[in-house]
Amino acid sequence: MIFRRKITLIISLIFFQLFYLLAHYSGQYLNLFFLLTSLAALIVCYNVYQLLLQIFTSQKIDSELSLLQKQQALKNKHLQFIHQQESNSLKFQEQFTETLQKAQKLLHAGNCEKTHKLIHTALETFQNDRFHPYCEDNLILVILESKRMLAEHSGINVNYQIFLPEKSLIQPTDLSSVLFNLLDNAIEACSSSGFDKPHLSLSLTTSKGFLSILVRNSKNPLEVFDHNTTKENTFYHGLGLSIIEDICRKYDGSWQWNDCENTFESIILLRYC
């Protein structure tokens, strides 16, 4: 959006200058060469504008296609994740069956104290090891889980608070795009923050018909946010923010980027009903 406005401004200034020269031409009659030159300049400017606009649109489409490919890869990971969960569930059932058999033998032997300790330990293990889903949508679920695992593998302390509405007008692909870009940026900021124990928190809540998304993450205090990026591919990262902002407009929402020196806040509002 900013890129397009700059192009429009530059072309408008060139048009204004040409029309100004034509209006203030002091000759008794307009020189044919001057008219042809001005016309050629206008045609060139228009073609340059169309070319730059096509390049911008093409690169944005490529970025969105890349995001869809990442989402497809996440779906494949989700299938692997489900198979892994099934395998873990079978192993847990086998272990739990063995525990019950041991408890039964202890009860027959009259050793109630050891039976109580065994069952208590089994219940604690179940609560700690069982899978806690964040939501029912598979795509959003795998994004949240994969980003959490990636962040924790990088030594980042992660905290999720997820409260999604049962019914929502927000398309899962749009919500997943927002979360994917927000968490991706947050993880990178934490990794380059220079802190020994960086943190990342994600909160999804609802209020007055809006879904509120709040991401807080550690960042390098020496890097000041100016809607640009320190990534090598600055264009595509900028499009990541642009995609989020476009989705906010689609759902009558808003966005806010707050640079708090050691911490960065991303606040997103989307109307869900």
HUDA-V203622 format. One line per field, one symbol per residue. ss: DSSP state (h for helix, s for strand, l for the rest). phi: phi as a letter, one per 40 degrees, with the letter a starting at -180 (. if undefined). psi: psi as a letter, one per 20 degrees, with the letter a starting at -180 (. if undefined). A space follows every 50 residues. Layout:
BEGIN
ss = ???
phi = ???
psi = ???
END
This chain:
BEGIN
ss = lhhhhhhhhhhhhhhhhhhhhhhllllllllhhhhhhhhhhhhhhhhhhh hhhhhhhhhhhhhhhhhhhhhhhhhhhhhhhhhhhhhhhhhhhhhhhhhh hhhhhhhhlllhhhhhhhhhhhhhhhhhhllllllllhhhhhhhhhhhhh hhhlllsssssslllllllllhhhhhhhhhhhhhhhhhhhhlllllllss sssssssllssssssssslllllllllllllllhhhhhhhhhhhhhhhhh lllsssssssllsssssssssll
phi = .cdccccccccccccccccccccbccccaccccccccccccccccccccc cccccccccccccccccccccccccccccccccccccccccccccccccc cccccccccgcccccccccccccccccccccbccaccccccccccccccc ccccgccbbbbbbcccbacccdcccccccccccccccccccbcgccbcba bbbbbbafgbcbbbbbacaccccccbgbaccccccccccdcccccccccc bfbaaabbcbgcbbbbbbbbcba
psi = ggghhggggghghggggghggghkpirhqpphggghggghhggggghggh ghhggggghgghghghghhhhghhghhgghgghhhgghggghgghhghgh gghgghghijnhghgggggghggghghhiqpnqhrhpgghghgggghggg ghhjkpopppoonqqhpqipphhghhgggggghghggggghjhjqhmqqp qpporqpljqppopppqqroiioppkjarjqgnhghhhhghhgghhhghh kkarqpoooleiqppopppppi.
END
